[in-house]
């Protein structure tokens, strides 16, 4: 019995020594990776004896040039708010006006004031309730079923919800219309947020702009 216990103790001590050796070797490998990550590709091979299973395990650590490039890449500069994307549009024979692009909106909206100025006839009543960004609710005055929005000679069919805005809500704004995701899908809009480049395609014709709110210049 005593000899058996001594044998178990020897095995336990051997296992403990092996674990310590593994910890030392892994620590060395980690230090080598940190030290050499900017010096190119390194390869290390370490044989670790696992006495519990009596199997030699070969561990190979390789740092590739691609990984070095990724780890050493310069992070981009964090930019401030680039402000809204406002484009100039026309409706039929009306003067050009600003329209804000809003990917968070599932409707296209025009104010009751603009609706009256345009004297649009193609409308239908509605009982829909809209939930606004501040969680308030409102009912549109009517729906303009289909008008053609002129975006730099590109004609895009649009349906608008007509809402009465409170006095002062539209004053000082550089846009009169709000264009949501349905317009963007119809016009096949593609936008580069960083460069403020935006393009539309509709009816086999395409236009491309650099957007500078509220004006825009053609590329």
C-alpha positions in Angstrom: 0.0 0.0 0.0 2.8 2.4 0.9 4.6 1.7 -2.3 1.4 2.3 -4.3 0.8 5.7 -2.6 4.4 6.7 -3.3 3.9 5.8 -6.9 0.8 8.0 -7.1 2.7 10.9 -5.5 5.5 10.5 -8.0 2.9 10.6 -10.9 1.3 13.7 -9.4 4.6 15.5 -9.0 5.5 14.6 -12.6 2.2 15.9 -13.8 2.7 19.2 -11.9 6.1 19.6 -13.4 4.8 19.0 -16.9 2.1 21.7 -16.4 4.6 24.2 -15.2 6.8 23.4 -18.2 3.9 23.9 -20.5 3.1 27.3 -18.9 6.7 28.4 -19.3 6.8 27.4 -22.9 3.5 29.1 -23.8 4.7 32.3 -22.0 7.9 32.2 -24.1 5.9 31.8 -27.3 3.6 34.7 -26.4 6.6 36.9 -25.6 8.2 36.0 -29.0 5.0 36.9 -30.8 4.7 40.3 -29.2 8.4 41.0 -29.7 8.5 40.0 -33.4 5.1 41.0 -34.7 6.6 43.9 -36.6 9.7 42.0 -37.9 8.0 39.7 -40.4 7.1 36.0 -40.3 8.5 33.9 -37.5 8.1 30.2 -36.9 8.7 28.4 -33.6 8.3 24.7 -32.9 8.1 23.4 -29.3 7.8 19.8 -28.3 5.9 19.4 -25.0 5.8 16.1 -23.2 2.4 15.2 -21.8 3.3 12.6 -19.2 -0.3 11.8 -18.4 -0.9 10.4 -21.9 2.8 9.8 -22.8 2.2 11.6 -26.2 4.6 14.1 -27.7 2.7 17.2 -28.8 4.3 19.5 -31.4 3.0 23.1 -31.3 3.8 25.4 -34.2 3.2 29.1 -34.0 3.3 31.1 -37.2 2.9 34.9 -37.6 2.2 35.7 -41.2 2.9 39.0 -43.0 -0.8 39.5 -43.4 -1.4 39.2 -39.6 1.5 41.7 -39.1 -0.2 44.1 -41.4 -3.5 43.7 -39.7 -2.0 44.2 -36.2 0.0 47.2 -37.3 -2.7 49.0 -39.3 -3.4 52.6 -38.5 -7.0 53.1 -37.2 -9.1 55.6 -39.2 -9.7 59.1 -37.7 -13.0 59.3 -36.0 -15.1 61.9 -37.9 -17.8 64.2 -36.6 -21.4 64.4 -37.8 -21.4 65.0 -41.6 -24.9 66.5 -41.3 -28.0 65.6 -43.3 -28.0 64.7 -47.0 -30.2 67.3 -48.7 -30.7 67.3 -52.5 -32.4 69.7 -54.8 -35.5 68.4 -56.5 -38.4 69.7 -58.5 -42.1 68.7 -58.6 -43.6 69.2 -62.1 -43.2 72.9 -62.9 -42.4 74.1 -59.3 -39.2 75.8 -58.3 -36.4 73.6 -57.0 -36.6 72.8 -53.3 -34.5 70.9 -50.8 -35.4 67.3 -49.9 -33.7 65.5 -47.0 -32.8 61.8 -47.5 -33.7 59.8 -44.4 -33.0 56.1 -44.3 -34.8 55.8 -41.0 -38.1 56.8 -42.6 -40.5 54.4 -44.2 -42.6 57.2 -45.8 -42.0 60.2 -48.0 -43.4 63.4 -46.4 -44.3 66.9 -47.5 -45.8 69.6 -45.4 -49.4 70.8 -45.9 -47.9 74.2 -46.7 -45.9 72.8 -49.7 -48.9 70.7 -50.8 -51.1 73.8 -51.0 -48.4 75.7 -52.9 -48.1 73.0 -55.5 -51.9 72.7 -56.0 -51.6 68.9 -56.5 -54.9 67.2 -57.6 -54.0 63.5 -57.3 -54.7 62.8 -53.7 -56.6 60.3 -51.5 -57.8 60.4 -47.9 -56.2 58.3 -45.3 -56.9 57.1 -41.7 -53.4 55.8 -41.1 -51.6 56.7 -37.9 -47.9 57.6 -38.0 -45.6 57.1 -35.1 -43.0 59.9 -35.1 -39.4 59.8 -33.9 -40.3 61.2 -30.5 -43.0 58.4 -30.1 -45.8 60.9 -30.7 -48.5 59.9 -33.2 -50.2 61.8 -35.9 -52.6 61.3 -38.8 -51.7 62.6 -42.3 -54.1 65.1 -43.9 -54.0 63.1 -47.1 -51.8 61.0 -49.5 -50.4 62.3 -52.7 -50.6 59.1 -54.7 -48.1 59.7 -57.4 -46.1 62.7 -58.5 -42.8 62.8 -60.4 -39.8 64.1 -58.6 -37.2 65.7 -60.9 -33.7 64.9 -59.6 -31.4 66.6 -62.1 -33.6 65.6 -65.0 -34.1 62.1 -63.6 -37.9 61.6 -63.2 -38.7 59.4 -60.1 -42.4 58.5 -59.2 -43.0 59.2 -55.5 -46.0 58.9 -53.1 -46.1 61.5 -50.3 -47.8 61.6 -46.9 -49.0 65.2 -46.4 -48.6 66.4 -42.8 -49.5 69.7 -41.2 -46.4 71.0 -39.4 -46.6 73.2 -36.4 -45.8 76.9 -36.8 -42.1 77.4 -36.7 -41.2 73.8 -37.4 -40.2 74.4 -41.0 -38.7 77.9 -40.6 -35.0 78.0 -41.1 -34.8 74.6 -42.6 -33.0 74.0 -46.0 -35.4 71.2 -46.9 -39.2 71.1 -47.6 -39.6 67.4 -48.4 -38.5 64.2 -46.6 -37.6 61.2 -48.8 -37.6 57.8 -47.1 -36.6 54.2 -48.0 -39.3 53.7 -50.6 -38.0 56.6 -52.7 -34.4 55.3 -52.3 -35.4 51.9 -53.5 -37.4 53.2 -56.5 -34.5 55.5 -57.5 -31.9 52.7 -56.9 -30.0 55.1 -54.7 -26.3 54.3 -53.8 -24.6 56.6 -51.3 -21.0 56.9 -50.1 -21.3 58.5 -46.7 -17.7 59.5 -46.4 -17.2 61.2 -49.7 -20.9 62.4 -49.8 -21.2 60.9 -53.3 -24.7 59.8 -54.3 -26.1 58.2 -57.4 -29.6 57.4 -58.7 -30.8 55.2 -61.5 -34.3 55.1 -62.9 -35.8 54.4 -66.3 -32.5 53.4 -67.8 -30.9 56.7 -66.9 -28.4 57.5 -64.1 -27.1 60.6 -62.4 -24.2 61.0 -59.9 -23.7 63.8 -57.5 -21.4 65.1 -54.8 -23.9 66.3 -52.1 -23.1 69.5 -50.3 -26.1 70.4 -48.2 -28.2 72.1 -49.4 -26.5 72.5 -52.8 -25.1 69.8 -54.9 -22.7 69.6 -57.8 -22.5 67.0 -60.5 -19.4 64.8 -60.7 
